[in-house]
Amino acid sequence: MSGETTKKVLIVGAGPVGSLTALTFHKRGWNVEIWEGREDPRGTDVSPANLRSINLAISARGLEAVKSVDPSLADELLGYAIPMKGRMIHHPDGRQESQLYDPSTNQCINSLPRPLLNLRLIQALPTGSDRMKLRFETKLDRIDWRRNVAYAKSKKSGKPGEEREQGQAEPQRESKEDVDEVPFDLVVGCDGSWSKVRQEMMKVERIDFHQTFIQHAYIELHMSPNEVSEAQREDDKFKIDQHHLHIWPRHSFMLIALPNQDGSFTLTLFAPFSNIEALRTRSDAEAFFLEHFPTALGWVGKDRLLDDFMKNPRGKLVTINASPSHHDGKALLLGDSSHSMVPFYGQGLNCGLEDVRVLGCMLQKHNVSSVKSAGGNGSAEEDDTVTKALNEYSEIRGADLEAICELAMENYTEMRSRVLSPMHHLRRVIDSCLSRLFRPTPYTPLTSPTDSTSLDTNTVAFPTPHVSGWTSLYSMVTFRPDVSYKEALRKEKAQREAVMWMGRAIVGAAFGGVAAAAYRGLQLYNKRR
């Protein structure tokens, strides 16, 4: 259109959150440029045996976020995933106990390797479009906020950060790096826990930043599939049930296993650094697994498990919160760059993808346009709709992010210890019974497009702001994307208090009955003596 130009968004980080963000802005008509520090993953081997990243459990929140941009892409991702209907608890005595996530509806979470998810999201980007530019092996160097210019640092490969076609041979590289400048109207940081965009924002914005490491590490292990003949069933390739998230809870530490479609399982040991550091030799490690996880040792195989344990890195676990997550209508943080959480609720990915959906709702609500007047610089003075959208996003999302970070840490205690407690089973029974007596607020479906080329036009991020009735915390967090994390935490605290008072009432009634019987007995005794 004469006198108008298309706005440009610069997205730093091409992980799952960055890729979905890029797809969102492209479908909204913006020019999109993505910088990713790692190599182009297209054409690489992402088979489960080569992965070194905690498997993801994508659930309703993450899937709804993808659907809000492209429903067919969400269906495709589910095709690569394995549904898990509950937890399989492996007790120290070898007994296995299935704990379904949602016994009434049999809803599932879905196991999906992170590199495979990341690859498919990148492949979904329309790289043939003149409004989409991907630059790999390109890092953010600095940002000039006055001029709205970002400086890229790229390994020299013909041109700075030059995009390589899928399957094209990698060019010869020189050791030096080039730095070039790129103007933008909006920069979105999707560059993870150690975000460079966040660092640049903190130079000009009063951002409260909190970082907390926990005293536990994680180590990736791998369980190979069974070898099966053509006459055997496809399911026979799995050594353990493929429709459960397997947990070996041992109070201060735990082992988990998530299935892959080739029949293998990705295992992760979570344990205090002090426990792991004490296992200095293969003999030490073998004795540890024989004592605490003998069944897993048998299924994985001693040599394979000990090889993985001794050579694989010890990952750190951190919680990060940054607030506000935006700056002056020019910058926004999404995913781990804004809120990194421990992985024990399986919501890190889902929360990050949901960030993109909520941002889309705010862009829609404030009618943010993809065009600007000629000569404009995309500043808040020229178009304050972007500023309003980012302000509201940061405001409504801040409390949610604090809530899910808190819940993720609490769930570690549940997974490694509380699932073994009789009180945990009692609470599950109470939740199940009361949810039948006091039906919770019905699920409000999020507005999703029927055409894969369209976007979600919903302007309300969470259609159910208040949950009545009774429902489990896990159900609200995992299967109710219409409910915010903040509301889920509020509801759970109210239900927990109600259960406490019910317990007190039962104990009081029982004690009162005993006291009355004792008093009646004394009366009879006095009459007959």
VEXSEMI-891851 format. One record per residue (C-alpha): y, x negated, z. Coordinates in Angstrom, 2 decimals, always signed. Layout:
<recs>
- Y X Z
...
</recs>
This chain:
<recs>
- +0.00 +0.00 +0.00
- +3.43 -1.38 -0.90
- +5.32 -2.92 +2.02
- +2.22 -3.15 +4.19
- -0.33 -5.88 +4.90
- -3.74 -5.80 +6.54
- -3.99 -6.99 +10.13
- -6.24 -9.93 +10.92
- -8.52 -10.28 +13.92
- -9.90 -13.68 +14.83
- -13.19 -13.48 +16.75
- -14.31 -16.58 +18.60
- -18.08 -16.54 +19.09
- -20.74 -15.05 +16.80
- -23.27 -14.03 +19.42
- -24.43 -10.40 +19.63
- -21.13 -9.21 +21.13
- -18.99 -11.20 +18.69
- -21.00 -10.05 +15.68
- -20.80 -6.36 +16.67
- -17.07 -6.76 +17.34
- -16.62 -8.24 +13.86
- -18.52 -5.36 +12.29
- -16.39 -2.85 +14.22
- -13.07 -4.29 +13.09
- -14.25 -4.74 +9.51
- -15.25 -1.08 +9.30
- -11.84 -0.18 +10.71
- -10.19 -1.94 +7.79
- -9.08 -5.19 +9.44
- -9.40 -8.65 +7.96
- -11.96 -10.47 +10.10
- -12.56 -14.16 +10.66
- -15.30 -15.44 +12.97
- -15.57 -18.93 +14.44
- -18.92 -20.05 +15.84
- -19.54 -23.50 +17.29
- -23.26 -23.50 +16.55
- -24.95 -23.93 +13.21
- -25.60 -21.03 +10.87
- -28.78 -19.34 +12.19
- -29.64 -17.69 +8.86
- -32.77 -19.23 +7.43
- -33.91 -20.73 +10.76
- -37.21 -20.05 +12.51
- -36.77 -17.45 +15.25
- -40.45 -16.98 +16.07
- -41.03 -16.36 +19.79
- -42.76 -19.72 +20.30
- -39.53 -21.50 +19.32
- -37.21 -19.51 +21.54
- -35.62 -20.94 +24.68
- -33.61 -17.99 +25.94
- -34.38 -15.20 +28.38
- -35.73 -12.18 +26.50
- -33.33 -9.28 +26.37
- -34.06 -5.77 +27.52
- -31.90 -3.60 +25.29
- -31.55 -0.06 +26.61
- -29.56 +3.10 +25.96
- -26.12 +1.55 +26.58
- -26.60 -1.26 +24.10
- -28.24 +0.97 +21.51
- -25.46 +3.56 +21.74
- -22.92 +0.79 +21.18
- -24.68 -0.34 +18.00
- -25.08 +3.29 +16.88
- -21.34 +3.85 +17.30
- -20.81 +1.28 +14.54
- -23.96 +1.59 +12.41
- -26.84 +3.96 +13.34
- -29.20 +2.43 +10.78
- -28.72 -1.00 +12.37
- -29.70 +0.38 +15.78
- -32.86 +1.86 +14.27
- -33.65 -1.47 +12.62
- -33.27 -3.37 +15.89
- -35.63 -0.95 +17.62
- -38.15 -1.75 +14.91
- -38.24 -5.35 +16.15
- -38.48 -4.38 +19.82
- -41.36 -3.46 +22.11
- -40.78 -0.46 +24.42
- -41.46 -1.07 +28.11
- -42.04 +2.08 +30.16
- -41.97 +0.48 +33.58
- -42.59 -2.50 +35.81
- -46.08 -3.90 +36.29
- -46.15 -5.43 +39.74
- -48.63 -8.28 +40.17
- -49.51 -8.49 +43.86
- -50.61 -11.75 +45.52
- -54.19 -10.45 +45.76
- -54.32 -9.93 +41.97
- -53.89 -6.17 +42.11
- -51.62 -4.64 +39.42
- -49.39 -1.67 +40.11
- -47.43 +0.25 +37.45
- -44.02 +1.59 +38.48
- -42.60 +3.78 +35.70
- -38.85 +3.67 +35.13
- -38.57 +7.39 +34.51
- -41.80 +9.32 +35.25
- -40.29 +12.67 +34.23
- -39.17 +11.71 +30.69
- -40.99 +8.40 +30.06
- -37.82 +6.69 +28.86
- -38.18 +3.00 +28.06
- -36.24 -0.21 +27.85
- -36.96 -2.49 +24.90
- -37.95 -6.17 +24.84
- -36.17 -8.13 +22.12
- -35.71 -11.92 +21.75
- -32.03 -12.89 +21.82
- -32.11 -15.19 +18.75
- -33.76 -12.48 +16.66
- -31.16 -9.91 +17.75
- -28.34 -12.36 +17.08
- -29.71 -13.20 +13.64
- -30.01 -9.57 +12.56
- -26.47 -8.76 +13.72
- -25.07 -11.72 +11.79
- -27.06 -10.74 +8.71
- -25.56 -7.23 +8.99
- -22.05 -8.62 +8.49
- -20.74 -8.03 +4.94
- -20.22 -11.69 +4.04
- -19.58 -10.76 +0.41
- -16.42 -8.91 +1.42
- -13.04 -10.59 +0.97
- -12.10 -9.17 +4.39
- -14.90 -11.00 +6.23
- -15.04 -14.76 +6.73
- -17.65 -16.59 +8.83
- -17.15 -20.18 +9.87
- -19.98 -21.98 +11.64
- -19.74 -25.30 +13.49
- -16.14 -24.36 +14.15
- -14.60 -24.35 +17.63
- -11.30 -23.15 +19.01
- -9.06 -26.10 +19.84
- -5.91 -24.35 +21.13
- -3.70 -21.29 +20.60
- +0.03 -21.14 +19.95
- +0.86 -17.76 +21.48
- +4.49 -17.84 +20.36
- +3.53 -18.11 +16.69
- +0.20 -16.22 +16.90
- -1.66 -19.20 +15.47
- -5.08 -20.56 +16.48
- -6.21 -24.08 +15.73
- -9.80 -24.65 +14.61
- -11.74 -27.83 +15.15
- -14.56 -28.10 +12.61
- -17.08 -30.72 +11.64
- -16.14 -32.09 +8.25
- -18.43 -30.52 +5.64
- -16.49 -30.34 +2.39
- -13.80 -28.13 +3.89
- -13.09 -27.43 +7.58
- -15.59 -24.86 +8.83
- -16.76 -24.08 +5.32
- -19.25 -21.23 +5.18
- -22.67 -22.15 +3.82
- -24.69 -19.62 +1.82
- -28.07 -18.66 +3.25
- -30.67 -21.17 +2.09
- -28.08 -23.66 +0.80
- -28.82 -27.28 +1.67
- -26.71 -28.66 +4.49
- -24.14 -31.16 +3.17
- -23.78 -34.74 +4.36
- -21.54 -34.92 +7.39
- -19.00 -37.42 +8.55
- -18.41 -38.11 +12.22
- -14.75 -37.06 +12.26
- -13.47 -33.51 +12.80
- -10.72 -31.62 +10.99
- -8.21 -29.35 +12.71
- -6.52 -26.54 +10.82
- -4.38 -23.58 +11.85
- -5.11 -19.91 +11.29
- -2.63 -17.07 +11.94
- -3.87 -13.89 +13.59
- -2.70 -10.51 +14.81
- -5.38 -10.29 +17.50
- -7.81 -12.84 +18.88
- -10.98 -11.64 +20.63
- -12.88 -14.04 +22.87
- -16.64 -13.47 +22.65
- -17.39 -17.11 +23.39
- -19.45 -16.78 +26.54
- -19.20 -17.78 +30.18
- -17.26 -20.97 +29.49
- -14.82 -19.24 +27.13
- -12.15 -21.36 +25.46
- -10.17 -18.22 +24.63
- -10.08 -17.37 +28.34
- -8.83 -20.87 +29.14
- -6.02 -20.48 +26.63
- -5.11 -17.03 +27.97
- -4.95 -18.33 +31.54
- -2.19 -20.74 +30.48
- +0.16 -17.83 +29.72
- -1.26 -14.84 +31.65
- -1.75 -14.23 +35.38
- -5.53 -13.78 +35.26
- -7.58 -13.53 +38.43
- -10.72 -15.56 +37.88
- -13.81 -15.68 +40.07
- -16.91 -17.79 +39.48
- -19.96 -17.83 +41.74
- -23.21 -19.69 +41.22
- -26.34 -18.55 +43.02
- -28.81 -21.02 +44.48
- -31.53 -20.05 +42.04
- -32.54 -21.56 +38.73
- -34.59 -20.17 +35.86
- -37.21 -21.87 +33.69
- -38.62 -20.49 +30.45
- -42.41 -20.45 +29.92
- -44.54 -19.07 +27.09
- -47.79 -17.11 +26.94
- -49.50 -17.34 +23.54
- -51.23 -14.28 +22.03
- -54.96 -13.78 +21.79
- -56.57 -14.67 +18.52
- -57.88 -11.45 +16.99
- -60.16 -10.70 +14.08
- -59.51 -8.11 +11.40
- -61.97 -5.80 +13.11
- -60.04 -5.82 +16.39
- -57.11 -3.59 +17.25
- -53.55 -4.85 +16.95
- -53.10 -4.34 +20.70
- -55.91 -6.79 +21.43
- -53.59 -9.71 +20.69
- -51.75 -9.04 +23.97
- -53.33 -10.67 +27.03
- -51.60 -8.21 +29.39
- -50.18 -4.71 +28.93
- -47.38 -4.94 +26.37
- -45.55 -1.79 +27.48
- -44.47 -3.09 +30.88
- -42.04 -5.64 +32.21
- -44.39 -7.76 +34.30
- -43.19 -9.03 +37.67
- -44.89 -11.36 +40.13
- -42.63 -10.81 +43.20
- -42.96 -13.45 +45.92
- -39.98 -12.62 +48.17
- -37.83 -15.74 +47.72
- -38.80 -16.24 +44.06
- -40.50 -14.41 +41.21
- -42.03 -14.72 +37.77
- -41.42 -12.16 +35.02
- -42.92 -11.65 +31.55
- -41.58 -9.70 +28.56
- -43.63 -8.96 +25.42
- -42.98 -10.08 +21.84
- -44.27 -8.37 +18.71
- -46.53 -11.29 +17.76
- -48.55 -10.68 +20.95
- -46.96 -13.48 +22.97
- -44.95 -13.09 +26.17
- -41.78 -14.84 +27.24
- -42.10 -15.77 +30.92
- -39.26 -16.75 +33.20
- -39.58 -18.28 +36.65
- -36.66 -17.57 +38.98
- -36.66 -19.69 +42.12
- -34.26 -21.59 +44.42
- -33.34 -25.04 +43.15
- -34.80 -26.47 +46.38
- -38.24 -25.01 +45.56
- -38.18 -26.29 +42.00
- -36.90 -29.75 +42.90
- -39.82 -30.15 +45.30
- -42.26 -29.83 +42.36
- -41.86 -33.36 +41.01
- -45.27 -33.91 +39.45
- -47.72 -31.90 +37.39
- -50.03 -31.82 +40.39
- -47.27 -30.33 +42.54
- -46.54 -27.70 +39.90
- -50.21 -26.86 +39.42
- -50.68 -26.36 +43.16
- -47.59 -24.12 +43.27
- -48.78 -21.85 +40.45
- -52.34 -21.75 +41.78
- -51.04 -20.58 +45.15
- -48.46 -18.04 +43.98
- -49.26 -17.08 +40.37
- -52.96 -17.76 +39.72
- -53.36 -14.88 +37.25
- -50.40 -16.03 +35.18
- -51.73 -19.58 +35.19
- -55.04 -18.31 +33.86
- -53.47 -16.22 +31.08
- -51.01 -18.89 +29.94
- -53.40 -21.80 +30.30
- -52.90 -24.70 +32.68
- -51.87 -27.32 +30.13
- -49.42 -25.06 +28.26
- -47.80 -23.75 +31.43
- -47.42 -27.18 +33.02
- -46.06 -28.66 +29.79
- -43.40 -25.94 +29.62
- -42.56 -26.23 +33.31
- -42.13 -30.00 +33.26
- -40.09 -30.28 +30.04
- -38.03 -27.08 +29.81
- -34.47 -27.11 +31.20
- -33.51 -25.66 +34.57
- -30.98 -22.95 +33.80
- -28.15 -22.03 +36.15
- -27.19 -18.48 +37.07
- -23.53 -17.55 +37.49
- -21.35 -14.50 +38.04
- -17.89 -14.59 +36.43
- -15.09 -12.04 +36.58
- -11.74 -12.32 +34.80
- -9.04 -9.68 +35.23
- -7.07 -8.55 +33.33
- -9.13 -9.18 +30.24
- -6.24 -8.95 +27.76
- -2.92 -10.63 +27.02
- +0.22 -8.99 +25.61
- -1.49 -7.08 +22.81
- -2.55 -10.40 +21.29
- -5.86 -11.28 +22.93
- -8.90 -9.69 +24.55
- -12.04 -10.94 +26.28
- -15.38 -9.21 +25.72
- -18.90 -9.85 +26.99
- -19.66 -12.91 +29.11
- -16.20 -14.38 +28.55
- -14.88 -11.53 +30.70
- -17.87 -10.75 +32.91
- -20.90 -12.99 +33.15
- -23.62 -11.62 +35.40
- -27.04 -12.62 +36.65
- -29.80 -11.11 +34.44
- -31.67 -9.08 +37.03
- -30.58 -5.61 +35.93
- -31.08 -6.37 +32.25
- -27.50 -5.23 +31.62
- -25.74 -8.42 +30.48
- -26.32 -7.73 +26.80
- -26.04 -3.95 +27.18
- -22.76 -4.27 +29.05
- -21.35 -6.67 +26.46
- -22.26 -4.38 +23.57
- -20.87 -1.42 +25.51
- -17.58 -3.34 +25.78
- -17.36 -3.08 +21.99
- -18.03 +0.68 +22.03
- -15.43 +1.28 +24.75
- -12.91 -0.84 +22.84
- -13.63 +1.27 +19.75
- -12.90 +4.42 +21.73
- -9.55 +3.00 +22.85
- -8.61 +1.93 +19.32
- -9.45 +5.45 +18.13
- -7.63 +7.14 +21.00
- -4.39 +5.23 +20.37
- -4.64 +5.49 +16.58
- -4.52 +1.74 +16.11
- -3.93 +1.04 +12.44
- -5.34 -1.81 +10.39
- -2.06 -2.30 +8.55
- +1.35 -3.62 +9.54
- +4.72 -3.58 +7.88
- +5.60 -6.42 +5.54
- +6.96 -9.43 +7.40
- +5.59 -8.27 +10.75
- +3.74 -10.62 +13.01
- +1.44 -8.14 +14.69
- +3.30 -8.45 +18.01
- +3.57 -5.78 +20.65
- +7.20 -5.18 +19.60
- +6.11 -4.21 +16.11
- +3.09 -2.05 +16.97
- +2.57 -1.16 +20.62
- -0.56 +0.90 +19.91
- -2.67 -2.28 +20.13
- -1.07 -3.15 +23.47
- -1.68 +0.36 +24.80
- -5.31 +0.29 +23.65
- -5.97 -3.10 +25.25
- -4.17 -2.13 +28.46
- -6.26 +1.01 +28.86
- -9.46 -0.80 +27.94
- -8.84 -3.46 +30.58
- -7.91 -0.85 +33.19
- -10.92 +1.42 +32.80
- -13.39 -1.40 +32.19
- -12.38 -3.62 +35.12
- -13.94 -1.50 +37.86
- -17.09 -1.00 +35.76
- -17.58 -4.73 +35.36
- -17.22 -5.37 +39.07
- -19.77 -2.62 +39.75
- -22.46 -3.91 +37.38
- -22.06 -7.51 +38.58
- -22.66 -6.26 +42.13
- -25.66 -4.16 +41.07
- -27.19 -7.04 +39.10
- -27.19 -9.27 +42.15
- -28.64 -6.53 +44.36
- -31.45 -5.92 +41.88
- -32.70 -9.49 +42.25
- -33.58 -8.72 +45.86
- -35.35 -5.57 +44.72
- -37.37 -7.28 +41.98
- -38.55 -10.31 +43.97
- -39.07 -8.64 +47.33
- -38.18 -4.98 +47.80
- -40.73 -3.68 +45.27
- -43.42 -4.79 +47.74
- -41.94 -2.75 +50.58
- -43.26 +0.70 +51.60
- -39.64 +1.80 +51.96
- -39.08 +1.08 +48.26
- -41.96 +3.42 +47.36
- -40.66 +6.03 +49.79
- -37.21 +5.93 +48.19
- -38.77 +6.35 +44.72
- -40.63 +9.44 +45.98
- -37.45 +10.82 +47.56
- -35.48 +10.29 +44.35
- -38.19 +11.96 +42.30
- -38.44 +15.01 +44.59
- -34.71 +15.50 +45.08
- -33.96 +15.12 +41.37
- -36.28 +18.09 +40.78
- -34.65 +20.14 +43.54
- -31.07 +19.18 +42.70
- -30.86 +18.72 +38.95
- -28.33 +16.06 +37.96
- -25.48 +16.64 +35.54
- -27.12 +16.95 +32.10
- -26.80 +14.02 +29.73
- -23.75 +14.28 +27.49
- -24.64 +12.70 +24.13
- -22.06 +10.30 +22.83
- -20.52 +11.21 +19.50
- -22.43 +9.18 +16.94
- -21.86 +9.14 +13.19
- -24.44 +10.52 +10.82
- -23.29 +8.22 +8.03
- -24.02 +4.53 +8.55
- -20.75 +3.66 +6.81
- -18.72 +5.63 +9.38
- -17.54 +4.82 +12.88
- -17.83 +6.73 +16.11
- -14.73 +8.90 +16.40
- -15.19 +9.58 +20.11
- -12.07 +8.80 +22.14
- -13.67 +9.35 +25.56
- -15.68 +6.33 +26.63
- -17.69 +8.09 +29.37
- -17.98 +11.88 +28.90
- -19.56 +12.38 +32.35
- -16.98 +11.04 +34.83
- -18.71 +12.60 +37.85
- -22.47 +13.07 +38.34
- -23.54 +16.02 +40.47
- -27.04 +16.77 +41.70
- -29.44 +13.90 +42.38
- -30.59 +11.08 +40.10
- -31.85 +7.56 +40.60
- -29.54 +4.59 +40.30
- -31.80 +2.97 +37.71
- -31.68 +6.04 +35.53
- -27.88 +6.19 +35.65
- -27.46 +2.50 +34.86
- -30.14 +2.20 +32.19
- -30.52 +5.58 +30.50
- -27.12 +7.27 +30.90
- -24.48 +5.63 +28.65
- -22.31 +8.70 +29.27
- -21.92 +7.55 +32.89
- -19.82 +4.52 +33.80
- -21.19 +1.73 +35.98
- -18.49 +2.54 +38.53
- -19.67 +6.14 +38.80
- -23.32 +5.05 +39.02
- -22.50 +2.77 +41.95
- -20.41 +5.46 +43.67
- -23.17 +8.04 +43.26
- -25.85 +5.66 +44.55
- -23.84 +4.82 +47.67
- -23.43 +8.53 +48.40
- -27.16 +9.16 +47.89
- -28.10 +6.16 +50.01
- -25.97 +7.51 +52.84
- -27.55 +10.95 +52.43
- -31.05 +9.44 +52.66
- -30.02 +7.56 +55.80
- -28.79 +10.74 +57.46
- -31.91 +12.64 +56.39
- -33.99 +9.92 +58.01
- -31.96 +10.14 +61.20
- -32.35 +13.92 +61.23
- -36.13 +13.67 +60.82
- -36.40 +11.07 +63.57
- -34.11 +13.14 +65.77
- -36.13 +16.29 +65.17
- -39.35 +14.46 +65.88
- -37.93 +12.94 +69.04
- -36.57 +16.30 +70.09
- -39.99 +17.89 +69.58
- -41.67 +15.19 +71.67
- -39.08 +15.59 +74.42
- -39.53 +19.38 +74.45
- -43.32 +19.04 +74.63
- -43.02 +16.54 +77.47
- -40.67 +18.84 +79.38
- -43.04 +21.79 +78.85
- -45.95 +19.68 +80.08
- -44.07 +18.74 +83.23
- -43.31 +22.38 +83.89
- -46.97 +23.35 +83.59
- -47.95 +20.44 +85.79
- -45.49 +21.50 +88.49
- -46.82 +25.07 +88.43
- -50.45 +24.03 +88.79
- -50.30 +21.20 +91.24
</recs>
